[in-house]
Amino acid sequence: MAKRLKAMGTNGYQNGFELSLLDDRLSQPIKRKKPTTYFVNSMSDLFHEDIPFSFID
């Protein structure tokens, strides 16, 4: 799926399967005015060894 999204030029998938930390996406839920359900980490591993604890916090 990441290869397909990269080929389509979808924002956030420029690195394909390489580790990417998208800090700007962390604040998106706070900016919502309406309650929303989020599906989180569908194509990621939040606890990957290269993810800094500061990002998880």
PQR file with spaces between the fields and no chain letter, atoms N, CA, C, O and H, PARSE charges and radii, in Angstrom:
ATOM       1  N    MET     1       0.817   -1.185    0.000 -0.4000 1.5000
ATOM       2  CA   MET     1       0.000    0.000    0.000 -0.0000 2.0000
ATOM       3  C    MET     1       0.869    1.261    0.000  0.5500 1.7000
ATOM       4  O    MET     1       0.560    2.234   -0.688 -0.5500 1.4000
ATOM       5  N    ALA     2       1.961    1.237    0.778 -0.4000 1.5000
ATOM       6  CA   ALA     2       2.843    2.412    0.811 -0.0000 2.0000
ATOM       7  C    ALA     2       3.450    2.677   -0.562  0.5500 1.7000
ATOM       8  O    ALA     2       3.610    3.834   -0.951 -0.5500 1.4000
ATOM       9  H    ALA     2       2.212    0.447    1.337  0.4000 1.0000
ATOM      10  N    LYS     3       3.789    1.629   -1.296 -0.4000 1.5000
ATOM      11  CA   LYS     3       4.338    1.812   -2.654 -0.0000 2.0000
ATOM      12  C    LYS     3       3.309    2.477   -3.559  0.5500 1.7000
ATOM      13  O    LYS     3       3.639    3.365   -4.345 -0.5500 1.4000
ATOM      14  H    LYS     3       3.660    0.689   -0.980  0.4000 1.0000
ATOM      15  N    ARG     4       2.066    2.038   -3.442 -0.4000 1.5000
ATOM      16  CA   ARG     4       1.001    2.590   -4.279 -0.0000 2.0000
ATOM      17  C    ARG     4       0.780    4.061   -3.939  0.5500 1.7000
ATOM      18  O    ARG     4       0.682    4.900   -4.835 -0.5500 1.4000
ATOM      19  H    ARG     4       1.798    1.316   -2.804  0.4000 1.0000
ATOM      20  N    LEU     5       0.701    4.378   -2.633 -0.4000 1.5000
ATOM      21  CA   LEU     5       0.476    5.762   -2.224 -0.0000 2.0000
ATOM      22  C    LEU     5       1.651    6.652   -2.614  0.5500 1.7000
ATOM      23  O    LEU     5       1.455    7.813   -2.973 -0.5500 1.4000
ATOM      24  H    LEU     5       0.780    3.697   -1.905  0.4000 1.0000
ATOM      25  N    LYS     6       2.859    6.125   -2.547 -0.4000 1.5000
ATOM      26  CA   LYS     6       4.035    6.878   -2.975 -0.0000 2.0000
ATOM      27  C    LYS     6       3.945    7.178   -4.470  0.5500 1.7000
ATOM      28  O    LYS     6       4.203    8.304   -4.894 -0.5500 1.4000
ATOM      29  H    LYS     6       3.019    5.182   -2.254  0.4000 1.0000
ATOM      30  N    ALA     7       3.585    6.185   -5.261 -0.4000 1.5000
ATOM      31  CA   ALA     7       3.471    6.358   -6.710 -0.0000 2.0000
ATOM      32  C    ALA     7       2.391    7.375   -7.070  0.5500 1.7000
ATOM      33  O    ALA     7       2.496    8.067   -8.083 -0.5500 1.4000
ATOM      34  H    ALA     7       3.375    5.270   -4.917  0.4000 1.0000
ATOM      35  N    MET     8       1.355    7.463   -6.241 -0.4000 1.5000
ATOM      36  CA   MET     8       0.269    8.409   -6.489 -0.0000 2.0000
ATOM      37  C    MET     8       0.634    9.818   -6.015  0.5500 1.7000
ATOM      38  O    MET     8      -0.095   10.772   -6.284 -0.5500 1.4000
ATOM      39  H    MET     8       1.269    6.901   -5.419  0.4000 1.0000
ATOM      40  N    GLY     9       1.772    9.949   -5.304 -0.4000 1.5000
ATOM      41  CA   GLY     9       2.193   11.257   -4.819 -0.0000 2.0000
ATOM      42  C    GLY     9       1.442   11.707   -3.569  0.5500 1.7000
ATOM      43  O    GLY     9       1.371   12.900   -3.276 -0.5500 1.4000
ATOM      44  H    GLY     9       2.364    9.173   -5.085  0.4000 1.0000
ATOM      45  N    THR    10       0.880   10.742   -2.832 -0.4000 1.5000
ATOM      46  CA   THR    10       0.125   11.058   -1.623 -0.0000 2.0000
ATOM      47  C    THR    10       1.050   11.623   -0.550  0.5500 1.7000
ATOM      48  O    THR    10       2.111   11.065   -0.271 -0.5500 1.4000
ATOM      49  H    THR    10       0.938    9.772   -3.070  0.4000 1.0000
ATOM      50  N    ASN    11       0.634   12.733    0.042 -0.4000 1.5000
ATOM      51  CA   ASN    11       1.414   13.387    1.090 -0.0000 2.0000
ATOM      52  C    ASN    11       1.662   12.431    2.262  0.5500 1.7000
ATOM      53  O    ASN    11       0.729   11.804    2.763 -0.5500 1.4000
ATOM      54  H    ASN    11      -0.228   13.186   -0.185  0.4000 1.0000
ATOM      55  N    GLY    12       2.916   12.323    2.691 -0.4000 1.5000
ATOM      56  CA   GLY    12       3.280   11.466    3.815 -0.0000 2.0000
ATOM      57  C    GLY    12       3.892   10.147    3.407  0.5500 1.7000
ATOM      58  O    GLY    12       4.370    9.403    4.264 -0.5500 1.4000
ATOM      59  H    GLY    12       3.674   12.833    2.283  0.4000 1.0000
ATOM      60  N    TYR    13       3.892    9.836    2.133 -0.4000 1.5000
ATOM      61  CA   TYR    13       4.421    8.550    1.671 -0.0000 2.0000
ATOM      62  C    TYR    13       5.600    8.710    0.718  0.5500 1.7000
ATOM      63  O    TYR    13       5.919    7.793   -0.038 -0.5500 1.4000
ATOM      64  H    TYR    13       3.504   10.440    1.437  0.4000 1.0000
ATOM      65  N    GLN    14       6.248    9.878    0.752 -0.4000 1.5000
ATOM      66  CA   GLN    14       7.370   10.137   -0.146 -0.0000 2.0000
ATOM      67  C    GLN    14       8.517    9.153    0.094  0.5500 1.7000
ATOM      68  O    GLN    14       9.274    8.853   -0.829 -0.5500 1.4000
ATOM      69  H    GLN    14       5.989   10.623    1.366  0.4000 1.0000
ATOM      70  N    ASN    15       8.651    8.651    1.324 -0.4000 1.5000
ATOM      71  CA   ASN    15       9.742    7.731    1.671 -0.0000 2.0000
ATOM      72  C    ASN    15       9.353    6.266    1.562  0.5500 1.7000
ATOM      73  O    ASN    15      10.136    5.394    1.940 -0.5500 1.4000
ATOM      74  H    ASN    15       8.036    8.895    2.073  0.4000 1.0000
ATOM      75  N    GLY    16       8.179    5.982    1.064 -0.4000 1.5000
ATOM      76  CA   GLY    16       7.751    4.582    0.939 -0.0000 2.0000
ATOM      77  C    GLY    16       7.733    3.897    2.292  0.5500 1.7000
ATOM      78  O    GLY    16       7.017    4.324    3.198 -0.5500 1.4000
ATOM      79  H    GLY    16       7.543    6.690    0.757  0.4000 1.0000
ATOM      80  N    PHE    17       8.524    2.825    2.436 -0.4000 1.5000
ATOM      81  CA   PHE    17       8.549    2.057    3.674 -0.0000 2.0000
ATOM      82  C    PHE    17       9.597    2.553    4.668  0.5500 1.7000
ATOM      83  O    PHE    17       9.740    1.973    5.744 -0.5500 1.4000
ATOM      84  H    PHE    17       9.105    2.478    1.700  0.4000 1.0000
ATOM      85  N    GLU    18      10.323    3.600    4.336 -0.4000 1.5000
ATOM      86  CA   GLU    18      11.313    4.148    5.262 -0.0000 2.0000
ATOM      87  C    GLU    18      10.602    4.832    6.433  0.5500 1.7000
ATOM      88  O    GLU    18       9.491    5.339    6.283 -0.5500 1.4000
ATOM      89  H    GLU    18      10.207    4.072    3.462  0.4000 1.0000
ATOM      90  N    LEU    19      11.247    4.838    7.582 -0.4000 1.5000
ATOM      91  CA   LEU    19      10.680    5.475    8.770 -0.0000 2.0000
ATOM      92  C    LEU    19      10.483    6.965    8.533  0.5500 1.7000
ATOM      93  O    LEU    19      11.400    7.661    8.098 -0.5500 1.4000
ATOM      94  H    LEU    19      12.150    4.425    7.704  0.4000 1.0000
ATOM      95  N    SER    20       9.283    7.445    8.822 -0.4000 1.5000
ATOM      96  CA   SER    20       8.959    8.865    8.678 -0.0000 2.0000
ATOM      97  C    SER    20       8.216    9.316    9.917  0.5500 1.7000
ATOM      98  O    SER    20       7.243    8.682   10.326 -0.5500 1.4000
ATOM      99  H    SER    20       8.538    6.880    9.175  0.4000 1.0000
ATOM     100  N    LEU    21       8.665   10.405   10.518 -0.4000 1.5000
ATOM     101  CA   LEU    21       7.970   10.999   11.653 -0.0000 2.0000
ATOM     102  C    LEU    21       7.271   12.248   11.151  0.5500 1.7000
ATOM     103  O    LEU    21       7.929   13.203   10.739 -0.5500 1.4000
ATOM     104  H    LEU    21       9.455   10.920   10.185  0.4000 1.0000
ATOM     105  N    LEU    22       5.965   12.253   11.178 -0.4000 1.5000
ATOM     106  CA   LEU    22       5.176   13.367   10.639 -0.0000 2.0000
ATOM     107  C    LEU    22       4.607   14.179   11.800  0.5500 1.7000
ATOM     108  O    LEU    22       3.432   14.061   12.148 -0.5500 1.4000
ATOM     109  H    LEU    22       5.430   11.477   11.513  0.4000 1.0000
ATOM     110  N    ASP    23       5.470   15.004   12.388 -0.4000 1.5000
ATOM     111  CA   ASP    23       5.107   15.786   13.569 -0.0000 2.0000
ATOM     112  C    ASP    23       3.855   16.642   13.361  0.5500 1.7000
ATOM     113  O    ASP    23       3.047   16.793   14.278 -0.5500 1.4000
ATOM     114  H    ASP    23       6.425   15.100   12.106  0.4000 1.0000
ATOM     115  N    ASP    24       3.694   17.194   12.172 -0.4000 1.5000
ATOM     116  CA   ASP    24       2.571   18.095   11.921 -0.0000 2.0000
ATOM     117  C    ASP    24       1.224   17.394   12.062  0.5500 1.7000
ATOM     118  O    ASP    24       0.212   18.049   12.309 -0.5500 1.4000
ATOM     119  H    ASP    24       4.350   17.071   11.428  0.4000 1.0000
ATOM     120  N    ARG    25       1.198   16.082   11.908 -0.4000 1.5000
ATOM     121  CA   ARG    25      -0.061   15.347   12.015 -0.0000 2.0000
ATOM     122  C    ARG    25      -0.490   15.113   13.466  0.5500 1.7000
ATOM     123  O    ARG    25      -1.645   14.774   13.723 -0.5500 1.4000
ATOM     124  H    ARG    25       2.021   15.549   11.707  0.4000 1.0000
ATOM     125  N    LEU    26       0.424   15.289   14.403 -0.4000 1.5000
ATOM     126  CA   LEU    26       0.093   15.061   15.808 -0.0000 2.0000
ATOM     127  C    LEU    26      -0.904   16.086   16.344  0.5500 1.7000
ATOM     128  O    LEU    26      -1.689   15.775   17.240 -0.5500 1.4000
ATOM     129  H    LEU    26       1.363   15.564   14.194  0.4000 1.0000
ATOM     130  N    SER    27      -0.881   17.277   15.815 -0.4000 1.5000
ATOM     131  CA   SER    27      -1.771   18.329   16.310 -0.0000 2.0000
ATOM     132  C    SER    27      -3.120   18.374   15.581  0.5500 1.7000
ATOM     133  O    SER    27      -4.002   19.130   15.986 -0.5500 1.4000
ATOM     134  H    SER    27      -0.244   17.529   15.087  0.4000 1.0000
ATOM     135  N    GLN    28      -3.295   17.601   14.542 -0.4000 1.5000
ATOM     136  CA   GLN    28      -4.545   17.643   13.776 -0.0000 2.0000
ATOM     137  C    GLN    28      -5.787   17.331   14.616  0.5500 1.7000
ATOM     138  O    GLN    28      -6.786   18.037   14.477 -0.5500 1.4000
ATOM     139  H    GLN    28      -2.579   16.987   14.213  0.4000 1.0000
ATOM     140  N    PRO    29      -5.776   16.309   15.481 -0.5600 1.5000
ATOM     141  CA   PRO    29      -6.996   16.032   16.266  0.2800 2.0000
ATOM     142  C    PRO    29      -7.383   17.184   17.197  0.5500 1.7000
ATOM     143  O    PRO    29      -8.570   17.411   17.429 -0.5500 1.4000
ATOM     144  N    ILE    30      -6.420   17.897   17.722 -0.4000 1.5000
ATOM     145  CA   ILE    30      -6.704   19.001   18.643 -0.0000 2.0000
ATOM     146  C    ILE    30      -7.428   20.140   17.925  0.5500 1.7000
ATOM     147  O    ILE    30      -8.217   20.861   18.536 -0.5500 1.4000
ATOM     148  H    ILE    30      -5.456   17.712   17.534  0.4000 1.0000
ATOM     149  N    LYS    31      -7.163   20.297   16.648 -0.4000 1.5000
ATOM     150  CA   LYS    31      -7.755   21.391   15.875 -0.0000 2.0000
ATOM     151  C    LYS    31      -9.187   21.114   15.429  0.5500 1.7000
ATOM     152  O    LYS    31      -9.870   22.020   14.950 -0.5500 1.4000
ATOM     153  H    LYS    31      -6.523   19.711   16.152  0.4000 1.0000
ATOM     154  N    ARG    32      -9.644   19.884   15.579 -0.4000 1.5000
ATOM     155  CA   ARG    32     -11.004   19.522   15.151 -0.0000 2.0000
ATOM     156  C    ARG    32     -12.035   20.185   16.049  0.5500 1.7000
ATOM     157  O    ARG    32     -11.860   20.254   17.265 -0.5500 1.4000
ATOM     158  H    ARG    32      -9.089   19.149   15.968  0.4000 1.0000
ATOM     159  N    LYS    33     -13.098   20.668   15.449 -0.4000 1.5000
ATOM     160  CA   LYS    33     -14.183   21.280   16.208 -0.0000 2.0000
ATOM     161  C    LYS    33     -15.253   20.249   16.567  0.5500 1.7000
ATOM     162  O    LYS    33     -15.939   20.383   17.581 -0.5500 1.4000
ATOM     163  H    LYS    33     -13.240   20.612   14.460  0.4000 1.0000
ATOM     164  N    LYS    34     -15.390   19.224   15.729 -0.4000 1.5000
ATOM     165  CA   LYS    34     -16.389   18.185   15.911 -0.0000 2.0000
ATOM     166  C    LYS    34     -15.740   16.914   16.451  0.5500 1.7000
ATOM     167  O    LYS    34     -14.624   16.590   16.046 -0.5500 1.4000
ATOM     168  H    LYS    34     -14.833   19.116   14.906  0.4000 1.0000
ATOM     169  N    PRO    35     -16.399   16.180   17.353 -0.5600 1.5000
ATOM     170  CA   PRO    35     -15.853   14.890   17.797  0.2800 2.0000
ATOM     171  C    PRO    35     -15.678   13.956   16.597  0.5500 1.7000
ATOM     172  O    PRO    35     -16.545   13.888   15.726 -0.5500 1.4000
ATOM     173  N    THR    36     -14.576   13.254   16.558 -0.4000 1.5000
ATOM     174  CA   THR    36     -14.241   12.389   15.434 -0.0000 2.0000
ATOM     175  C    THR    36     -13.572   11.132   15.950  0.5500 1.7000
ATOM     176  O    THR    36     -12.837   11.169   16.937 -0.5500 1.4000
ATOM     177  H    THR    36     -13.872   13.309   17.265  0.4000 1.0000
ATOM     178  N    THR    37     -13.826   10.025   15.287 -0.4000 1.5000
ATOM     179  CA   THR    37     -13.132    8.781   15.591 -0.0000 2.0000
ATOM     180  C    THR    37     -11.947    8.666   14.657  0.5500 1.7000
ATOM     181  O    THR    37     -12.091    8.834   13.447 -0.5500 1.4000
ATOM     182  H    THR    37     -14.423    9.994   14.485  0.4000 1.0000
ATOM     183  N    TYR    38     -10.773    8.380   15.208 -0.4000 1.5000
ATOM     184  CA   TYR    38      -9.558    8.238   14.414 -0.0000 2.0000
ATOM     185  C    TYR    38      -9.094    6.801   14.414  0.5500 1.7000
ATOM     186  O    TYR    38      -9.069    6.147   15.457 -0.5500 1.4000
ATOM     187  H    TYR    38     -10.656    8.242   16.191  0.4000 1.0000
ATOM     188  N    PHE    39      -8.726    6.308   13.247 -0.4000 1.5000
ATOM     189  CA   PHE    39      -8.101    4.997   13.103 -0.0000 2.0000
ATOM     190  C    PHE    39      -6.597    5.258   13.069  0.5500 1.7000
ATOM     191  O    PHE    39      -6.085    5.864   12.129 -0.5500 1.4000
ATOM     192  H    PHE    39      -8.747    6.839   12.400  0.4000 1.0000
ATOM     193  N    VAL    40      -5.897    4.795   14.104 -0.4000 1.5000
ATOM     194  CA   VAL    40      -4.496    5.158   14.296 -0.0000 2.0000
ATOM     195  C    VAL    40      -3.575    3.980   14.010  0.5500 1.7000
ATOM     196  O    VAL    40      -3.883    2.840   14.358 -0.5500 1.4000
ATOM     197  H    VAL    40      -6.314    4.303   14.868  0.4000 1.0000
ATOM     198  N    ASN    41      -2.440    4.265   13.371 -0.4000 1.5000
ATOM     199  CA   ASN    41      -1.366    3.298   13.140 -0.0000 2.0000
ATOM     200  C    ASN    41      -1.759    2.137   12.235  0.5500 1.7000
ATOM     201  O    ASN    41      -1.356    0.999   12.475 -0.5500 1.4000
ATOM     202  H    ASN    41      -2.190    5.191   13.088  0.4000 1.0000
ATOM     203  N    SER    42      -2.531    2.413   11.212 -0.4000 1.5000
ATOM     204  CA   SER    42      -2.909    1.333   10.305 -0.0000 2.0000
ATOM     205  C    SER    42      -1.714    0.817    9.511  0.5500 1.7000
ATOM     206  O    SER    42      -1.679   -0.358    9.143 -0.5500 1.4000
ATOM     207  H    SER    42      -2.859    3.337   11.017  0.4000 1.0000
ATOM     208  N    MET    43      -0.737    1.677    9.244 -0.4000 1.5000
ATOM     209  CA   MET    43       0.424    1.247    8.468 -0.0000 2.0000
ATOM     210  C    MET    43       1.707    1.678    9.168  0.5500 1.7000
ATOM     211  O    MET    43       2.668    2.102    8.526 -0.5500 1.4000
ATOM     212  H    MET    43      -0.765    2.631    9.543  0.4000 1.0000
ATOM     213  N    SER    44       1.707    1.563   10.499 -0.4000 1.5000
ATOM     214  CA   SER    44       2.877    2.023   11.227 -0.0000 2.0000
ATOM     215  C    SER    44       3.111    1.187   12.478  0.5500 1.7000
ATOM     216  O    SER    44       2.311    0.320   12.830 -0.5500 1.4000
ATOM     217  H    SER    44       0.926    1.219   11.021  0.4000 1.0000
ATOM     218  N    ASP    45       4.205    1.463   13.124 -0.4000 1.5000
ATOM     219  CA   ASP    45       4.567    0.799   14.371 -0.0000 2.0000
ATOM     220  C    ASP    45       5.021    1.883   15.337  0.5500 1.7000
ATOM     221  O    ASP    45       6.180    2.297   15.323 -0.5500 1.4000
ATOM     222  H    ASP    45       4.855    2.167   12.837  0.4000 1.0000
ATOM     223  N    LEU    46       4.104    2.333   16.168 -0.4000 1.5000
ATOM     224  CA   LEU    46       4.399    3.422   17.094 -0.0000 2.0000
ATOM     225  C    LEU    46       5.554    3.088   18.024  0.5500 1.7000
ATOM     226  O    LEU    46       6.267    3.990   18.463 -0.5500 1.4000
ATOM     227  H    LEU    46       3.162    1.997   16.180  0.4000 1.0000
ATOM     228  N    PHE    47       5.752    1.823   18.331 -0.4000 1.5000
ATOM     229  CA   PHE    47       6.785    1.428   19.275 -0.0000 2.0000
ATOM     230  C    PHE    47       8.016    0.825   18.587  0.5500 1.7000
ATOM     231  O    PHE    47       8.747    0.042   19.194 -0.5500 1.4000
ATOM     232  H    PHE    47       5.173    1.090   17.975  0.4000 1.0000
ATOM     233  N    HIS    48       8.241    1.187   17.335 -0.4000 1.5000
ATOM     234  CA   HIS    48       9.445    0.778   16.608 -0.0000 2.0000
ATOM     235  C    HIS    48      10.665    1.297   17.373  0.5500 1.7000
ATOM     236  O    HIS    48      10.602    2.364   17.984 -0.5500 1.4000
ATOM     237  H    HIS    48       7.647    1.824   16.842  0.4000 1.0000
ATOM     238  N    GLU    49      11.747    0.569   17.345 -0.4000 1.5000
ATOM     239  CA   GLU    49      12.936    0.936   18.124 -0.0000 2.0000
ATOM     240  C    GLU    49      13.522    2.302   17.747  0.5500 1.7000
ATOM     241  O    GLU    49      14.218    2.910   18.560 -0.5500 1.4000
ATOM     242  H    GLU    49      11.798   -0.298   16.849  0.4000 1.0000
ATOM     243  N    ASP    50      13.258    2.792   16.545 -0.4000 1.5000
ATOM     244  CA   ASP    50      13.802    4.082   16.120 -0.0000 2.0000
ATOM     245  C    ASP    50      12.858    5.265   16.381  0.5500 1.7000
ATOM     246  O    ASP    50      13.185    6.402   16.041 -0.5500 1.4000
ATOM     247  H    ASP    50      12.693    2.298   15.884  0.4000 1.0000
ATOM     248  N    ILE    51      11.701    5.004   16.976 -0.4000 1.5000
ATOM     249  CA   ILE    51      10.785    6.089   17.315 -0.0000 2.0000
ATOM     250  C    ILE    51      11.202    6.659   18.665  0.5500 1.7000
ATOM     251  O    ILE    51      11.227    5.925   19.652 -0.5500 1.4000
ATOM     252  H    ILE    51      11.436    4.080   17.253  0.4000 1.0000
ATOM     253  N    PRO    52      11.529    7.950   18.735 -0.5600 1.5000
ATOM     254  CA   PRO    52      11.953    8.529   20.019  0.2800 2.0000
ATOM     255  C    PRO    52      10.773    8.612   20.998  0.5500 1.7000
ATOM     256  O    PRO    52       9.629    8.820   20.592 -0.5500 1.4000
ATOM     257  N    PHE    53      11.069    8.448   22.278 -0.4000 1.5000
ATOM     258  CA   PHE    53      10.023    8.510   23.303 -0.0000 2.0000
ATOM     259  C    PHE    53       9.329    9.870   23.305  0.5500 1.7000
ATOM     260  O    PHE    53       8.145    9.957   23.629 -0.5500 1.4000
ATOM     261  H    PHE    53      11.998    8.279   22.607  0.4000 1.0000
ATOM     262  N    SER    54      10.040   10.913   22.953 -0.4000 1.5000
ATOM     263  CA   SER    54       9.435   12.249   22.911 -0.0000 2.0000
ATOM     264  C    SER    54       8.307   12.310   21.879  0.5500 1.7000
ATOM     265  O    SER    54       7.334   13.038   22.076 -0.5500 1.4000
ATOM     266  H    SER    54      11.002   10.843   22.690  0.4000 1.0000
ATOM     267  N    PHE    55       8.424   11.564   20.794 -0.4000 1.5000
ATOM     268  CA   PHE    55       7.376   11.517   19.772 -0.0000 2.0000
ATOM     269  C    PHE    55       6.146   10.788   20.302  0.5500 1.7000
ATOM     270  O    PHE    55       5.014   11.199   20.044 -0.5500 1.4000
ATOM     271  H    PHE    55       9.215   10.972   20.634  0.4000 1.0000
ATOM     272  N    ILE    56       6.371    9.706   21.044 -0.4000 1.5000
ATOM     273  CA   ILE    56       5.257    8.932   21.614 -0.0000 2.0000
ATOM     274  C    ILE    56       4.526    9.762   22.662  0.5500 1.7000
ATOM     275  O    ILE    56       3.296    9.765   22.717 -0.5500 1.4000
ATOM     276  H    ILE    56       7.290    9.373   21.254  0.4000 1.0000
ATOM     277  N    ASP    57       5.291   10.464   23.489 -0.4000 1.5000
ATOM     278  CA   ASP    57       4.662   11.320   24.508 -0.0000 2.0000
ATOM     279  C    ASP    57       3.809   12.392   23.869  0.5500 1.7000
ATOM     280  O    ASP    57       3.205   13.202   24.572 -0.5500 1.4000
ATOM     281  H    ASP    57       6.290   10.462   23.444  0.4000 1.0000
